[in-house]
Amino acid sequence: MQKQYTFFDLIKDVFEELKTPLSPDEIWEKAIELGFDKKLGSSGKTPSATVGARLYVDVKENGEKSTFVQVSKHPSRFILRGTLKTEEIESKIEKTEEIEIKKNNESNYNERDFHPLLVKYVKENAHFHCYTKTIYQENSVRKVKGANEWLHPDLVGVYFPFGDYSTETTKLQKSMNVNAIKLFSFEMKKHLDYSNLRQCFFQAVSNSSWANEGYLVCLRINNDSDFRNELQRLSNAFGIGIIKLNANDIHDSEIVCPARYNENIDWDTLDRLSEDSPDFRKFISDLTEDIALGKVKSNYDKVISDEKFESYLKDKKIIK
């Protein structure tokens, strides 16, 4: 009987082929390029996380007898034991880091190009089912430099209960002063790693206090276990949720860390946003009108249809 091909085999094959330090995410990317992923019976929803788990467990449990060596922590990179000398490993790491920085800074698309990905995801996801509006910072009132910094989220959203509850239930909620409407704040970033974690995270903290739930949304997130632990710690401490969008299958996007629900809206910040941003002011006006009508009649960000979605991703070079 033929032995089943495992993630452990896949990791070894990638290292034997490339002979360079790699992170779990990079190992999985190279495995796909080399076709090793097709040998697996099943890769699961988060294969790069599985790769990372196999590496961390092997290194931790077996120590110097481990098949692999962890050569750096931020980000975590590994190599097959005995493959390279120390000076060769350091040179390889420096070169890889330079490529990674260039990849993050010189993407073919900008942050606004993937706003429609979030718009589609949160409209069709059961947790959100919300309408969104892009907030253009360049439309805001011009003030002294720094006055509006970190004030505006990239997108705002609202969940209406109209389609989920009957007219009678909605009327009862209103008479009992029960508010089923939710407000969301979304800060968008192309990538998230140690180099920008705190700046991005506290930017999201700063511009989401007016909402019931605030989120930091990314296409790529460092899969290093220490990094993910720090991300979870910050989320627990400040209540900001983390969303990782999957461009290849938007419905398979992941809420990495759930947001803490905030019942106490920061009305002062909401009022400040309305004064400074015509886009936000229009959003508040529209949702107020829709609440009064008991149905959605206002114009929010357009949701791209499934038929046109893949073409959009290719046009913007978000996927090849």
N, C-alpha and C positions, 0 to 999 in steps of 0.2 A: 504494500500500500504506500502510495506516494505521500511524503511528509507535507503537511500544510504549510504554506508560505505565510509567515507572520510579520508583524510590524518590526520585530527585532531583526529578522532577515532583511527586510527592506532598508533599515537604517544602516546595517553593515554593508549592503550592496552599494548604497549611495556613497558612503565614505571610501570604499575600495575603488569606486569609479573616479571620485573627485579629489580625494586626498587633501582636503582643506577643512578648517574649522567651520562649522555651520550651526545655526540655531534650529530649533524644532520646526519653525515655519519654513526656513530655507531648505531643510531636509525634505519636507513634504513637497515643496515646489519643484525641487530637483528630481524627486522620485516620479512625479508626474511627467516631467520633461523626458526622463529616461524610460518611462513606461513600466516602472516597477510597481506602480499602484494597481495595475491591471492584474497582477499576480495574486493580490489579496482577495480573499473570499468576500469580505465586506470591510469598508473603510470607516463607516459610521458618519455621524454629522460633523464631528470636529476632529478630523484625522491628525492635524498638526498637534492638537492637545494630547492625543494618544501617543504620538511620537515622543513628545516631551515627557510624558509620564513614564514611558519605557526607559528613557535615558536617565531620568532622575532616580528612579528606583534602582536601576542597575549600579549606578555610581555610588548611591548612598549605602546600599546593602553589601556590596562587594568590595568597596574601597579600592586598594591598589590592585586587586584581582579583577576589577571590573573590565569589561570588554572595551569600555569607552573612558575618555578623560575629559573632564570639564575644564576648559582652558580660559574661560572668562565668565563673569557673572552679570555684567550690565552692558549689553544683553548677554544671556547665557548662550555660550557656544561650546560645542563638543567636537571630539575627533576620535577616530579609532586608535586605540592604544598602540604605540610603537610606530605610528605612521610617519611622523615628522620629528625633527629635533626642535628644542625650545626656541631657538632663534628663527627657525623656519615658520613655526606656528605664529610667533609675534608678527612677523612680516605679513603673513597671510591674513591675520586679524585686521591689521592696519588697512590693507588693501580692500578687504570686505567692508569695513566701516566706511571708507571713502565712497564706495559704490552705493552703500545703503543711504548715506546722507544725500548723495546726488539723486537717487531714486525718489526720496521723499520730497526734495525741493524742486525737482524738475519734471513732475508728472505732466502728462499731455493734457490733463483736464484740471480745472480749478474747482474750488469748493462749491461754487454755485451750480456747476455742471451736475453735481450729484444731489442737489436739492430735490429734484423730481423723484429720486429713488426713495427718499424719506417720505415725501408726500404720498407716494403710492403705498409704501409699507404701513404707515400709521392710519391711512384711510381704510385699509383692508385687514388690518390686524385687530383681533377681538379685544385686546387690552385697551387699545386707543380708540379705534373707530372714530377718528377725529378729522375735522376740516382744518386745513392749514393756510397760513399766509406768510409769504416771504417779506421780511423787513429789510429794506434797503437803507443801509447806514448813510449813503451819500445823499439821501433825500432829507435827512434830519436837519434840524435847525443848527446853523453853524455857531459854535461857541468857542471860548478860549481853548487852545489845544489841551487835550486831556480831559476836558469837562465831560465829554460823552463817552470816554473810553470805558469799554466793558459794560455799557449800559444797555445796548440793544442785543437781543438774541437774534440768531439768523432766521429762524422761523418761529411762529407762534401757532398754537392750535387750540381748538375747542371741540369738546364732545357734547352733542345734544342728545337728550334721551327721547326725542320725538318718535323716532322709528322703532325704538326698543320697548316702549311702554304704550299702553292704550291711552286714549284721550282721557278716560275716567281716572286712570292712575296718575297721569300727569297733573290733572286738576287737583287731585287729592294731595299730591306732593306740594303743589303750590299753596294750597290752603293750610297745610301743616308746616309751611316754611322749610320744606326739605329741598335742598338744592342738589339735583343730580347732574348738573352741568359741571364739566371739568375744564380747566385751563392748563395748557401745556407750553413749555418753553424748550426750544431745541437749539443747541450750539453745535455747529458742524465743523469737523476737522477731517482732513484727508487721512492722517495717520496719528497714532498715539503711541509714544514710547517714552523712555526716561528723559530724552532731550526736551520734551515739551509738556510732560504730564502735568506739572503743577500750574504752569501758566494757563493751559487749556482748562484744567479742572476748576481753578478759581475764577476764571472768566465765566464759566457756566454757573458757578455759585453766585457771582455778582449780578448776573442779568436774569436770574430765574426766581427771585424772591417774591415776585408778584403772582406767580403761577401755583397751581395745586401740585404739579409735578414738573421737575426740571431734568433735562437729559443732555448728555454729551454724546454726540453721534459721530462715528468714524467708519471708514472703509477698512482700514488696517489697524490692528491692535497687537502690540508685542505680546507673544504667547509665553514669554518667560514666566515661570511659576512665581518668582519673587516679585516681578512686576505686577502680575495679576493679584497677588496678595496685597500689594500696596494700593492698587486700584480699588479693591474691595474695602480696604481700611478707610480710604478717603470717602468712598460712597457711604459707608456706614456712619462716618462721623458727620458728614454734611448733607446727606440725603439725596445727592445727585445720582441719577440713574445713568447707565452706560449702554448704548446700543451699538452693535457691530452690524453694519449693513452687508449683505451678501449680494453683490451685483449680478452674479450668475444666476441666482435664484432668490429674488427679493423676499419671497415668503419664507425663506429659510434663514432670514436675518435673525439675530440673537439679542435678547435683552441680557447682556452680560451681568449687570447689576441692576436690580429694580430700584426705582426712585421711591423715596419716602413721601407719602401723601401729606401735603401741607394744607390744613384746614383754614389757617389764618392768612388770608391774602394780604400782601403788603400794598395797601391802597396808596400810600405816598409814592412808592416807586411806579405803580401803575399810572398814577396821575402824571408823574414826571415823564414817563414814556409817551403818554398821550400828547403832552405839550410839545415834546421834542421831535416826535416821529409822526409824520402824516400817514405813513403806512399802518402804524400801530393804532393811531386814532381812527382810521377807517375800519380796521379790524374790530375795535371795540364798538363802533357805531353799528357795523353790520351784525355782529352777534347779538347786540341789544335789540335790534329790530327783529331778528329772527326769533329771539326768545319771546318777544311781545306777540308775534304772529303765531307762534307755536309750530313753525315749520321753517325749513331752510330755503330761503329765496335769494340770499346774497351770493355774490361771486367770491369764491375762495380759489386757492391754487388748483389748477387743473390736474386731474389724475390721468396719467398716460395709460392708454388701454394696453392689454396684454399683447395685442397684435403689433403695436408700434413700439413697445418697450425695448425689445432687443435691438431694433434699428437705432433707437436713440442712444443706447449704450455704445454701439459701434461708431456712430457718427461723432460722439464725444470722446472716442478712444478710451472709454472706461474699461471696456473689454475688447479683446482682439477679435 
